[in-house]
Amino acid sequence: MIVLERYYPGTGPVAVATAGGLLHAHSPLADAFRHRLAAESKRARLVSNPVDLALGALQLAAQRE
């Protein structure tokens, strides 16, 4: 979770979203990801609502300018 700390400094929670069919809510891979995320970072908060990839990328790009 070094990337999380590098790009989101501070102590507040950081929303983490997943995308793609391999990480659907009840897959074994998603379960492993959730457990690893919780173990690696106390700040990461996995959000369950779907994220449109193109809109998410656009929002990130707008924030960087």
C-alpha positions as CSV (number, residue, x, y, z in Angstrom):
1,M,0.0,0.0,0.0
2,I,3.0,2.3,-0.5
3,V,1.1,3.8,-3.5
4,L,-1.8,4.8,-1.3
5,E,0.5,6.6,1.2
6,R,2.4,8.3,-1.6
7,Y,-0.6,9.7,-3.5
8,Y,-3.0,10.2,-0.5
9,P,-0.9,11.6,2.3
10,G,-2.5,12.3,5.7
11,T,-4.5,10.2,8.1
12,G,-8.0,10.2,6.7
13,P,-9.8,7.3,5.0
14,V,-9.2,6.7,1.3
15,A,-11.9,5.2,-0.9
16,V,-10.8,2.3,-3.0
17,A,-13.0,1.0,-5.8
18,T,-12.6,-2.1,-7.9
19,A,-13.6,-2.7,-11.5
20,G,-13.8,-5.7,-13.8
21,G,-15.5,-9.1,-13.7
22,L,-12.8,-10.9,-11.7
23,L,-13.5,-8.7,-8.7
24,H,-17.2,-9.1,-8.5
25,A,-18.7,-9.0,-5.0
26,H,-18.7,-12.8,-4.3
27,S,-15.6,-14.0,-6.1
28,P,-12.7,-15.7,-4.2
29,L,-10.3,-13.1,-5.7
30,A,-12.4,-10.2,-4.4
31,D,-12.4,-11.8,-0.9
32,A,-8.7,-12.2,-1.0
33,F,-8.3,-8.6,-2.1
34,R,-10.5,-7.3,0.7
35,H,-8.6,-9.2,3.3
36,R,-5.2,-8.1,2.0
37,L,-6.4,-4.5,1.7
38,A,-7.6,-4.5,5.3
39,A,-4.3,-6.0,6.5
40,E,-2.1,-3.6,4.5
41,S,-3.8,-0.3,5.2
42,K,-6.1,0.9,8.0
43,R,-7.0,3.9,5.9
44,A,-8.3,2.1,2.8
45,R,-12.1,1.9,2.6
46,L,-13.5,-0.4,-0.1
47,V,-16.6,1.1,-1.7
48,S,-19.2,-1.3,-3.0
49,N,-20.9,1.0,-5.5
50,P,-20.0,0.4,-9.2
51,V,-17.5,2.8,-10.8
52,D,-17.6,3.7,-14.4
53,L,-14.0,3.4,-15.6
54,A,-14.1,6.3,-18.0
55,L,-15.7,8.7,-15.6
56,G,-13.3,7.6,-12.8
57,A,-10.3,8.3,-15.0
58,L,-11.8,11.6,-16.1
59,Q,-12.3,12.7,-12.4
60,L,-8.8,11.7,-11.5
61,A,-7.4,13.6,-14.4
62,A,-9.4,16.7,-13.5
63,Q,-8.1,16.6,-9.9
64,R,-4.5,16.5,-11.0
65,E,-4.7,19.8,-13.0
